[in-house]
Structures are given as C-alpha cells and as structure tokens.
Amino acid sequence: MSLDALLMGVAFILIHLFANNLIPSERIRRLKWFSFSGGLAVSYVFVYVLPTLHKEQIVVKKYGDYFTMESELYFVGLIGLIIFYGIQKVVRNAQKTSPPGKVKTLFWLQIIFFGVYNMLVAYTVIAHDVLGIQAVFYGLAVGMHFIAVAHDLGREYPEIYNKVGKYVLAFGIVAGWALGIGVNLSPLTESVIFAFISGAMILNVLKYELPPDDEAHFITFSIGVISYTTITMSLKFFFQW
C-alpha cells in the first residue's frame, strides 16, 4: 500500500469519527458548506467517476466472449444504485409507520451496508493505486462525500451513530485496506466492484450532498462545480489521468 493511500485512509477514518464536529453549526454557514460540497461531489461524478467507469468497461471488453454489450458495467452500477436506494427507502418508510425497535434494527442494516460501501471504496483506492496530486483531489471529493453521509446518518439516530455507528463506518475503511493488501482480485472483479460502488456513490451524492431547493445556495454550489472541474480537467490534460 502506498503512502498516499495510507494517508487518504487515515483521513477517511478521522472524517467518520469527527464528521459531525467538522460541520459548521451556524445555519447559513452550514447551508453554504453543503452547497459547496455538493458542487464538488457532482463535478467529481462527471469528471472522474463516469470517465473511469468507461475505462473499466473497455477493460472488461477483453473478456469479449462474455461481455459484448458495451454496457455491462453500467448495468452493475445501476444494481448498486437500486440496492442502496431500496435500503434507504425501507428505512425511511419504517421511520414513519413502524415501532421504534424495528426502526432501530433497520437503521443498523443501513449502517452495515454503508460499512460495506466504505470497505469497497477503500479497496478501490488501493486497487487503482491512486497517487500524488490525483490522490489529493480524489481524497477531497470522497472525503466531503463521507462528511455529508456521516452527517445525515448521525442526524437520524445521533445516540446510536455516535456510540457505535461511526466506528462501524470507520472499520469499513480498515477492512478495505486489509482486503486490498491481502487479496489479489482479477481486473474483471475489480472493475465490477468499481462499477457497483459508482452506482451507489451517484445515488448518495444526489441524495445526501445536494441540498433541497429552499436550502440550496446556488452561487456556492456553482463555485464548487467550476473550481473542482477546472482544476481536475486541467490536471487530466497535463498529466493524462
């Protein structure tokens, strides 16, 4: 494991442990924070996740006898989106109609799935050997994404999340490290994992990081989109990411 991946992983762990303390508490600053974070996240999806998913689809074309539609990985990404959306929908509906005990059980299910999500993200960082300046911008976007997810989960059940839930999410990062160091998966399997978490990430970005219309700060959102896109596309041009 490279030093860059190690530092990113440590940063992700610290984010999960202290995310709610990092969010500005004053309302206007918080809304602007989430609008800026949402701008970075949306830009990250369009200038990094989707192009990388396209590259991974080219990789699986080597298995031409089995993958011939040029869209198999996008289908895997769609499955990831559906699974995470379904889990979140069940939890939200249960909060409205079910007894508190059942709601807490379903909330734990959601925490476990996000722990698995974190594990796969951490594994992908190691598997794709993200280094240098690329690691900085990857870590910035994913780190802000983790802050938004942690904040939302902590707001639902702060007592459960702060006592145990945040440690489950942090452990997911450690488990992803261990998987990346100790297990050598085929390029095809790595591509499928990336596609799956890409679908889940697209859902989570749109769900957690884009504030509702009455809370969004469009100028701050635009600054996040333009700044991250401009810098990332420039680096892609000069360093051939």
ChimeraX commands (.cxc) that place a marker at each C-alpha (Angstrom):
marker #1 position 0.00,0.00,0.00 radius 0.5
marker #1 position 1.39,3.41,-1.00 radius 0.5
marker #1 position 1.86,6.26,1.45 radius 0.5
marker #1 position -0.75,8.26,-0.45 radius 0.5
marker #1 position -3.37,5.53,0.02 radius 0.5
marker #1 position -2.43,5.22,3.69 radius 0.5
marker #1 position -2.84,8.97,4.30 radius 0.5
marker #1 position -6.16,9.01,2.45 radius 0.5
marker #1 position -7.41,6.10,4.51 radius 0.5
marker #1 position -6.40,7.80,7.76 radius 0.5
marker #1 position -8.19,10.96,6.63 radius 0.5
marker #1 position -11.36,8.96,5.80 radius 0.5
marker #1 position -11.28,7.30,9.24 radius 0.5
marker #1 position -10.89,10.66,11.00 radius 0.5
marker #1 position -13.76,12.07,8.95 radius 0.5
marker #1 position -16.10,9.31,10.11 radius 0.5
marker #1 position -15.06,9.73,13.72 radius 0.5
marker #1 position -15.29,13.53,13.80 radius 0.5
marker #1 position -17.51,14.48,10.83 radius 0.5
marker #1 position -20.32,15.96,12.90 radius 0.5
marker #1 position -17.80,18.21,14.65 radius 0.5
marker #1 position -16.46,19.43,11.30 radius 0.5
marker #1 position -19.85,20.62,10.02 radius 0.5
marker #1 position -20.36,24.34,10.78 radius 0.5
marker #1 position -23.19,24.65,13.28 radius 0.5
marker #1 position -24.47,28.10,12.29 radius 0.5
marker #1 position -27.28,27.67,9.74 radius 0.5
marker #1 position -26.16,29.91,6.87 radius 0.5
marker #1 position -22.60,28.65,7.01 radius 0.5
marker #1 position -23.88,25.06,7.10 radius 0.5
marker #1 position -26.07,25.56,4.03 radius 0.5
marker #1 position -23.23,27.17,2.11 radius 0.5
marker #1 position -20.92,24.35,3.22 radius 0.5
marker #1 position -23.29,21.70,1.87 radius 0.5
marker #1 position -23.86,23.61,-1.36 radius 0.5
marker #1 position -20.10,23.86,-1.96 radius 0.5
marker #1 position -19.61,20.21,-1.01 radius 0.5
marker #1 position -22.46,19.23,-3.34 radius 0.5
marker #1 position -20.82,21.14,-6.18 radius 0.5
marker #1 position -17.55,19.27,-5.68 radius 0.5
marker #1 position -19.36,15.94,-5.47 radius 0.5
marker #1 position -21.38,16.46,-8.65 radius 0.5
marker #1 position -18.26,17.57,-10.50 radius 0.5
marker #1 position -16.39,14.51,-9.20 radius 0.5
marker #1 position -19.08,12.19,-10.54 radius 0.5
marker #1 position -19.00,13.71,-14.03 radius 0.5
marker #1 position -15.26,14.31,-14.48 radius 0.5
marker #1 position -13.89,11.28,-12.63 radius 0.5
marker #1 position -16.38,8.52,-11.80 radius 0.5
marker #1 position -18.17,8.28,-15.15 radius 0.5
marker #1 position -15.00,8.54,-17.30 radius 0.5
marker #1 position -13.28,5.93,-15.12 radius 0.5
marker #1 position -16.31,3.68,-15.43 radius 0.5
marker #1 position -15.98,3.99,-19.21 radius 0.5
marker #1 position -12.31,2.98,-18.98 radius 0.5
marker #1 position -13.24,-0.02,-16.85 radius 0.5
marker #1 position -15.81,-1.04,-19.44 radius 0.5
marker #1 position -13.03,-1.09,-22.01 radius 0.5
marker #1 position -11.04,-3.37,-19.68 radius 0.5
marker #1 position -13.84,-5.92,-19.48 radius 0.5
marker #1 position -14.09,-5.97,-23.28 radius 0.5
marker #1 position -11.02,-8.22,-23.09 radius 0.5
marker #1 position -13.48,-10.86,-21.90 radius 0.5
marker #1 position -15.28,-10.50,-25.22 radius 0.5
marker #1 position -16.86,-13.94,-25.17 radius 0.5
marker #1 position -18.94,-12.92,-22.15 radius 0.5
marker #1 position -19.23,-9.15,-22.33 radius 0.5
marker #1 position -20.35,-7.87,-25.71 radius 0.5
marker #1 position -22.96,-5.20,-25.00 radius 0.5
marker #1 position -20.53,-2.36,-24.09 radius 0.5
marker #1 position -22.72,-1.52,-21.11 radius 0.5
marker #1 position -22.36,-4.39,-18.65 radius 0.5
marker #1 position -20.58,-2.31,-16.00 radius 0.5
marker #1 position -23.19,0.41,-16.26 radius 0.5
marker #1 position -25.77,-2.25,-15.50 radius 0.5
marker #1 position -23.74,-3.27,-12.42 radius 0.5
marker #1 position -23.68,0.39,-11.39 radius 0.5
marker #1 position -27.44,0.53,-11.78 radius 0.5
marker #1 position -27.76,-2.50,-9.49 radius 0.5
marker #1 position -25.64,-0.73,-6.87 radius 0.5
marker #1 position -27.87,2.32,-7.08 radius 0.5
marker #1 position -31.06,0.26,-6.79 radius 0.5
marker #1 position -29.82,-1.74,-3.79 radius 0.5
marker #1 position -28.76,1.32,-1.79 radius 0.5
marker #1 position -31.89,3.23,-2.74 radius 0.5
marker #1 position -34.08,0.30,-1.72 radius 0.5
marker #1 position -32.42,0.01,1.68 radius 0.5
marker #1 position -32.74,3.72,2.36 radius 0.5
marker #1 position -36.38,3.72,1.21 radius 0.5
marker #1 position -37.24,0.85,3.58 radius 0.5
marker #1 position -35.61,2.68,6.49 radius 0.5
marker #1 position -37.40,5.97,5.70 radius 0.5
marker #1 position -40.79,4.26,5.42 radius 0.5
marker #1 position -40.21,2.38,8.66 radius 0.5
marker #1 position -39.48,5.65,10.46 radius 0.5
marker #1 position -43.00,6.80,9.61 radius 0.5
marker #1 position -45.03,3.66,10.31 radius 0.5
marker #1 position -43.04,1.11,12.37 radius 0.5
marker #1 position -42.36,0.77,16.12 radius 0.5
marker #1 position -39.07,2.34,17.36 radius 0.5
marker #1 position -37.48,-1.09,17.89 radius 0.5
marker #1 position -37.95,-2.12,14.28 radius 0.5
marker #1 position -36.76,1.28,13.05 radius 0.5
marker #1 position -33.53,0.92,15.03 radius 0.5
marker #1 position -32.98,-2.55,13.57 radius 0.5
marker #1 position -33.41,-1.23,10.03 radius 0.5
marker #1 position -31.14,1.70,10.84 radius 0.5
marker #1 position -28.46,-0.81,11.83 radius 0.5
marker #1 position -28.97,-2.52,8.49 radius 0.5
marker #1 position -28.32,0.81,6.80 radius 0.5
marker #1 position -25.17,1.36,8.87 radius 0.5
marker #1 position -23.87,-2.11,7.95 radius 0.5
marker #1 position -24.44,-1.51,4.25 radius 0.5
marker #1 position -22.60,1.81,4.46 radius 0.5
marker #1 position -19.79,-0.01,6.25 radius 0.5
marker #1 position -19.57,-2.38,3.27 radius 0.5
marker #1 position -19.73,0.63,0.94 radius 0.5
marker #1 position -16.77,2.20,2.77 radius 0.5
marker #1 position -14.85,-1.08,2.56 radius 0.5
marker #1 position -15.30,-1.22,-1.21 radius 0.5
marker #1 position -14.31,2.43,-1.61 radius 0.5
marker #1 position -11.13,1.86,0.41 radius 0.5
marker #1 position -10.35,-1.27,-1.59 radius 0.5
marker #1 position -10.81,0.64,-4.85 radius 0.5
marker #1 position -8.34,3.31,-3.74 radius 0.5
marker #1 position -5.67,0.66,-3.22 radius 0.5
marker #1 position -6.59,-1.42,-6.27 radius 0.5
marker #1 position -6.40,1.58,-8.61 radius 0.5
marker #1 position -3.15,2.78,-7.00 radius 0.5
marker #1 position -4.26,6.41,-6.72 radius 0.5
marker #1 position -1.11,8.50,-6.19 radius 0.5
marker #1 position 0.18,12.05,-5.89 radius 0.5
marker #1 position -1.98,15.00,-6.89 radius 0.5
marker #1 position -4.65,12.64,-8.16 radius 0.5
marker #1 position -4.91,11.21,-4.65 radius 0.5
marker #1 position -5.37,14.73,-3.26 radius 0.5
marker #1 position -8.35,15.52,-5.47 radius 0.5
marker #1 position -9.80,12.03,-5.15 radius 0.5
marker #1 position -9.48,12.26,-1.38 radius 0.5
marker #1 position -11.00,15.74,-1.26 radius 0.5
marker #1 position -14.15,14.77,-3.17 radius 0.5
marker #1 position -14.65,11.41,-1.45 radius 0.5
marker #1 position -13.84,12.93,1.95 radius 0.5
marker #1 position -16.51,15.59,1.58 radius 0.5
marker #1 position -18.89,12.89,0.37 radius 0.5
marker #1 position -18.18,10.90,3.55 radius 0.5
marker #1 position -18.81,14.01,5.68 radius 0.5
marker #1 position -22.25,14.51,4.11 radius 0.5
marker #1 position -23.21,10.84,4.55 radius 0.5
marker #1 position -21.97,10.74,8.15 radius 0.5
marker #1 position -23.84,13.93,8.98 radius 0.5
marker #1 position -27.10,12.57,7.58 radius 0.5
marker #1 position -26.81,9.21,9.38 radius 0.5
marker #1 position -25.83,10.93,12.62 radius 0.5
marker #1 position -28.82,13.24,12.42 radius 0.5
marker #1 position -31.27,10.31,12.20 radius 0.5
marker #1 position -30.14,8.49,15.35 radius 0.5
marker #1 position -27.36,10.52,16.97 radius 0.5
marker #1 position -27.06,8.34,20.06 radius 0.5
marker #1 position -26.67,5.07,18.13 radius 0.5
marker #1 position -24.46,6.62,15.48 radius 0.5
marker #1 position -22.10,8.37,17.89 radius 0.5
marker #1 position -21.77,5.37,20.21 radius 0.5
marker #1 position -21.26,2.61,17.64 radius 0.5
marker #1 position -22.31,3.53,14.11 radius 0.5
marker #1 position -19.41,5.82,13.25 radius 0.5
marker #1 position -16.95,3.14,14.37 radius 0.5
marker #1 position -18.63,0.62,12.04 radius 0.5
marker #1 position -18.13,3.02,9.13 radius 0.5
marker #1 position -14.51,3.67,10.13 radius 0.5
marker #1 position -13.91,-0.08,10.44 radius 0.5
marker #1 position -15.17,-0.44,6.86 radius 0.5
marker #1 position -12.20,1.68,5.74 radius 0.5
marker #1 position -9.78,-0.55,7.66 radius 0.5
marker #1 position -11.41,-3.69,6.22 radius 0.5
marker #1 position -11.00,-2.27,2.71 radius 0.5
marker #1 position -7.30,-1.71,3.38 radius 0.5
marker #1 position -6.92,-5.28,4.58 radius 0.5
marker #1 position -8.77,-6.60,1.54 radius 0.5
marker #1 position -6.63,-4.54,-0.81 radius 0.5
marker #1 position -3.36,-5.62,0.81 radius 0.5
marker #1 position -4.14,-9.28,1.40 radius 0.5
marker #1 position -6.32,-10.27,-1.58 radius 0.5
marker #1 position -5.42,-10.14,-5.26 radius 0.5
marker #1 position -8.58,-9.98,-7.33 radius 0.5
marker #1 position -8.77,-10.22,-11.10 radius 0.5
marker #1 position -9.07,-7.00,-13.15 radius 0.5
marker #1 position -12.60,-8.06,-14.07 radius 0.5
marker #1 position -13.63,-8.38,-10.41 radius 0.5
marker #1 position -12.05,-5.03,-9.59 radius 0.5
marker #1 position -13.97,-3.43,-12.45 radius 0.5
marker #1 position -17.25,-4.90,-11.20 radius 0.5
marker #1 position -16.56,-3.61,-7.67 radius 0.5
marker #1 position -15.81,-0.14,-9.01 radius 0.5
marker #1 position -19.00,-0.16,-11.08 radius 0.5
marker #1 position -21.10,-1.24,-8.10 radius 0.5
marker #1 position -19.82,1.47,-5.78 radius 0.5
marker #1 position -20.05,4.03,-8.61 radius 0.5
marker #1 position -23.80,3.46,-8.81 radius 0.5
marker #1 position -24.13,3.70,-5.04 radius 0.5
marker #1 position -21.97,6.83,-4.97 radius 0.5
marker #1 position -24.03,8.56,-7.66 radius 0.5
marker #1 position -27.17,7.91,-5.61 radius 0.5
marker #1 position -25.57,9.07,-2.37 radius 0.5
marker #1 position -24.18,12.22,-3.98 radius 0.5
marker #1 position -27.57,13.21,-5.38 radius 0.5
marker #1 position -29.38,12.24,-2.18 radius 0.5
marker #1 position -27.07,13.48,0.56 radius 0.5
marker #1 position -24.99,16.24,-0.96 radius 0.5
marker #1 position -27.47,18.29,-2.95 radius 0.5
marker #1 position -29.48,20.46,-0.52 radius 0.5
marker #1 position -33.24,20.91,-1.11 radius 0.5
marker #1 position -34.25,23.89,-3.24 radius 0.5
marker #1 position -35.23,26.00,-0.24 radius 0.5
marker #1 position -31.85,25.39,1.43 radius 0.5
marker #1 position -29.51,25.43,-1.56 radius 0.5
marker #1 position -27.06,28.26,-2.16 radius 0.5
marker #1 position -26.63,28.23,-5.94 radius 0.5
marker #1 position -23.63,30.57,-6.14 radius 0.5
marker #1 position -21.66,28.49,-3.65 radius 0.5
marker #1 position -22.72,25.31,-5.46 radius 0.5
marker #1 position -21.53,26.78,-8.78 radius 0.5
marker #1 position -18.20,27.80,-7.27 radius 0.5
marker #1 position -17.71,24.21,-6.10 radius 0.5
marker #1 position -18.57,22.80,-9.54 radius 0.5
marker #1 position -16.48,25.27,-11.56 radius 0.5
marker #1 position -13.40,25.21,-9.33 radius 0.5
marker #1 position -13.18,21.44,-8.98 radius 0.5
marker #1 position -13.96,20.81,-12.66 radius 0.5
marker #1 position -11.48,23.40,-13.90 radius 0.5
marker #1 position -8.62,22.14,-11.77 radius 0.5
marker #1 position -9.34,18.46,-12.38 radius 0.5
marker #1 position -9.74,18.82,-16.15 radius 0.5
marker #1 position -6.52,20.85,-16.31 radius 0.5
marker #1 position -4.66,18.15,-14.41 radius 0.5
marker #1 position -6.19,15.48,-16.64 radius 0.5
marker #1 position -4.94,17.40,-19.68 radius 0.5
marker #1 position -1.40,17.95,-18.42 radius 0.5
marker #1 position -0.83,14.67,-16.56 radius 0.5
marker #1 position -3.04,12.30,-18.61 radius 0.5
marker #1 position -5.00,10.92,-15.65 radius 0.5
marker link #1:1,2 radius 0.2
marker link #1:2,3 radius 0.2
marker link #1:3,4 radius 0.2
marker link #1:4,5 radius 0.2
marker link #1:5,6 radius 0.2
marker link #1:6,7 radius 0.2
marker link #1:7,8 radius 0.2
marker link #1:8,9 radius 0.2
marker link #1:9,10 radius 0.2
marker link #1:10,11 radius 0.2
marker link #1:11,12 radius 0.2
marker link #1:12,13 radius 0.2
marker link #1:13,14 radius 0.2
marker link #1:14,15 radius 0.2
marker link #1:15,16 radius 0.2
marker link #1:16,17 radius 0.2
marker link #1:17,18 radius 0.2
marker link #1:18,19 radius 0.2
marker link #1:19,20 radius 0.2
marker link #1:20,21 radius 0.2
marker link #1:21,22 radius 0.2
marker link #1:22,23 radius 0.2
marker link #1:23,24 radius 0.2
marker link #1:24,25 radius 0.2
marker link #1:25,26 radius 0.2
marker link #1:26,27 radius 0.2
marker link #1:27,28 radius 0.2
marker link #1:28,29 radius 0.2
marker link #1:29,30 radius 0.2
marker link #1:30,31 radius 0.2
marker link #1:31,32 radius 0.2
marker link #1:32,33 radius 0.2
marker link #1:33,34 radius 0.2
marker link #1:34,35 radius 0.2
marker link #1:35,36 radius 0.2
marker link #1:36,37 radius 0.2
marker link #1:37,38 radius 0.2
marker link #1:38,39 radius 0.2
marker link #1:39,40 radius 0.2
marker link #1:40,41 radius 0.2
marker link #1:41,42 radius 0.2
marker link #1:42,43 radius 0.2
marker link #1:43,44 radius 0.2
marker link #1:44,45 radius 0.2
marker link #1:45,46 radius 0.2
marker link #1:46,47 radius 0.2
marker link #1:47,48 radius 0.2
marker link #1:48,49 radius 0.2
marker link #1:49,50 radius 0.2
marker link #1:50,51 radius 0.2
marker link #1:51,52 radius 0.2
marker link #1:52,53 radius 0.2
marker link #1:53,54 radius 0.2
marker link #1:54,55 radius 0.2
marker link #1:55,56 radius 0.2
marker link #1:56,57 radius 0.2
marker link #1:57,58 radius 0.2
marker link #1:58,59 radius 0.2
marker link #1:59,60 radius 0.2
marker link #1:60,61 radius 0.2
marker link #1:61,62 radius 0.2
marker link #1:62,63 radius 0.2
marker link #1:63,64 radius 0.2
marker link #1:64,65 radius 0.2
marker link #1:65,66 radius 0.2
marker link #1:66,67 radius 0.2
marker link #1:67,68 radius 0.2
marker link #1:68,69 radius 0.2
marker link #1:69,70 radius 0.2
marker link #1:70,71 radius 0.2
marker link #1:71,72 radius 0.2
marker link #1:72,73 radius 0.2
marker link #1:73,74 radius 0.2
marker link #1:74,75 radius 0.2
marker link #1:75,76 radius 0.2
marker link #1:76,77 radius 0.2
marker link #1:77,78 radius 0.2
marker link #1:78,79 radius 0.2
marker link #1:79,80 radius 0.2
marker link #1:80,81 radius 0.2
marker link #1:81,82 radius 0.2
marker link #1:82,83 radius 0.2
marker link #1:83,84 radius 0.2
marker link #1:84,85 radius 0.2
marker link #1:85,86 radius 0.2
marker link #1:86,87 radius 0.2
marker link #1:87,88 radius 0.2
marker link #1:88,89 radius 0.2
marker link #1:89,90 radius 0.2
marker link #1:90,91 radius 0.2
marker link #1:91,92 radius 0.2
marker link #1:92,93 radius 0.2
marker link #1:93,94 radius 0.2
marker link #1:94,95 radius 0.2
marker link #1:95,96 radius 0.2
marker link #1:96,97 radius 0.2
marker link #1:97,98 radius 0.2
marker link #1:98,99 radius 0.2
marker link #1:99,100 radius 0.2
marker link #1:100,101 radius 0.2
marker link #1:101,102 radius 0.2
marker link #1:102,103 radius 0.2
marker link #1:103,104 radius 0.2
marker link #1:104,105 radius 0.2
marker link #1:105,106 radius 0.2
marker link #1:106,107 radius 0.2
marker link #1:107,108 radius 0.2
marker link #1:108,109 radius 0.2
marker link #1:109,110 radius 0.2
marker link #1:110,111 radius 0.2
marker link #1:111,112 radius 0.2
marker link #1:112,113 radius 0.2
marker link #1:113,114 radius 0.2
marker link #1:114,115 radius 0.2
marker link #1:115,116 radius 0.2
marker link #1:116,117 radius 0.2
marker link #1:117,118 radius 0.2
marker link #1:118,119 radius 0.2
marker link #1:119,120 radius 0.2
marker link #1:120,121 radius 0.2
marker link #1:121,122 radius 0.2
marker link #1:122,123 radius 0.2
marker link #1:123,124 radius 0.2
marker link #1:124,125 radius 0.2
marker link #1:125,126 radius 0.2
marker link #1:126,127 radius 0.2
marker link #1:127,128 radius 0.2
marker link #1:128,129 radius 0.2
marker link #1:129,130 radius 0.2
marker link #1:130,131 radius 0.2
marker link #1:131,132 radius 0.2
marker link #1:132,133 radius 0.2
marker link #1:133,134 radius 0.2
marker link #1:134,135 radius 0.2
marker link #1:135,136 radius 0.2
marker link #1:136,137 radius 0.2
marker link #1:137,138 radius 0.2
marker link #1:138,139 radius 0.2
marker link #1:139,140 radius 0.2
marker link #1:140,141 radius 0.2
marker link #1:141,142 radius 0.2
marker link #1:142,143 radius 0.2
marker link #1:143,144 radius 0.2
marker link #1:144,145 radius 0.2
marker link #1:145,146 radius 0.2
marker link #1:146,147 radius 0.2
marker link #1:147,148 radius 0.2
marker link #1:148,149 radius 0.2
marker link #1:149,150 radius 0.2
marker link #1:150,151 radius 0.2
marker link #1:151,152 radius 0.2
marker link #1:152,153 radius 0.2
marker link #1:153,154 radius 0.2
marker link #1:154,155 radius 0.2
marker link #1:155,156 radius 0.2
marker link #1:156,157 radius 0.2
marker link #1:157,158 radius 0.2
marker link #1:158,159 radius 0.2
marker link #1:159,160 radius 0.2
marker link #1:160,161 radius 0.2
marker link #1:161,162 radius 0.2
marker link #1:162,163 radius 0.2
marker link #1:163,164 radius 0.2
marker link #1:164,165 radius 0.2
marker link #1:165,166 radius 0.2
marker link #1:166,167 radius 0.2
marker link #1:167,168 radius 0.2
marker link #1:168,169 radius 0.2
marker link #1:169,170 radius 0.2
marker link #1:170,171 radius 0.2
marker link #1:171,172 radius 0.2
marker link #1:172,173 radius 0.2
marker link #1:173,174 radius 0.2
marker link #1:174,175 radius 0.2
marker link #1:175,176 radius 0.2
marker link #1:176,177 radius 0.2
marker link #1:177,178 radius 0.2
marker link #1:178,179 radius 0.2
marker link #1:179,180 radius 0.2
marker link #1:180,181 radius 0.2
marker link #1:181,182 radius 0.2
marker link #1:182,183 radius 0.2
marker link #1:183,184 radius 0.2
marker link #1:184,185 radius 0.2
marker link #1:185,186 radius 0.2
marker link #1:186,187 radius 0.2
marker link #1:187,188 radius 0.2
marker link #1:188,189 radius 0.2
marker link #1:189,190 radius 0.2
marker link #1:190,191 radius 0.2
marker link #1:191,192 radius 0.2
marker link #1:192,193 radius 0.2
marker link #1:193,194 radius 0.2
marker link #1:194,195 radius 0.2
marker link #1:195,196 radius 0.2
marker link #1:196,197 radius 0.2
marker link #1:197,198 radius 0.2
marker link #1:198,199 radius 0.2
marker link #1:199,200 radius 0.2
marker link #1:200,201 radius 0.2
marker link #1:201,202 radius 0.2
marker link #1:202,203 radius 0.2
marker link #1:203,204 radius 0.2
marker link #1:204,205 radius 0.2
marker link #1:205,206 radius 0.2
marker link #1:206,207 radius 0.2
marker link #1:207,208 radius 0.2
marker link #1:208,209 radius 0.2
marker link #1:209,210 radius 0.2
marker link #1:210,211 radius 0.2
marker link #1:211,212 radius 0.2
marker link #1:212,213 radius 0.2
marker link #1:213,214 radius 0.2
marker link #1:214,215 radius 0.2
marker link #1:215,216 radius 0.2
marker link #1:216,217 radius 0.2
marker link #1:217,218 radius 0.2
marker link #1:218,219 radius 0.2
marker link #1:219,220 radius 0.2
marker link #1:220,221 radius 0.2
marker link #1:221,222 radius 0.2
marker link #1:222,223 radius 0.2
marker link #1:223,224 radius 0.2
marker link #1:224,225 radius 0.2
marker link #1:225,226 radius 0.2
marker link #1:226,227 radius 0.2
marker link #1:227,228 radius 0.2
marker link #1:228,229 radius 0.2
marker link #1:229,230 radius 0.2
marker link #1:230,231 radius 0.2
marker link #1:231,232 radius 0.2
marker link #1:232,233 radius 0.2
marker link #1:233,234 radius 0.2
marker link #1:234,235 radius 0.2
marker link #1:235,236 radius 0.2
marker link #1:236,237 radius 0.2
marker link #1:237,238 radius 0.2
marker link #1:238,239 radius 0.2
marker link #1:239,240 radius 0.2
marker link #1:240,241 radius 0.2
view
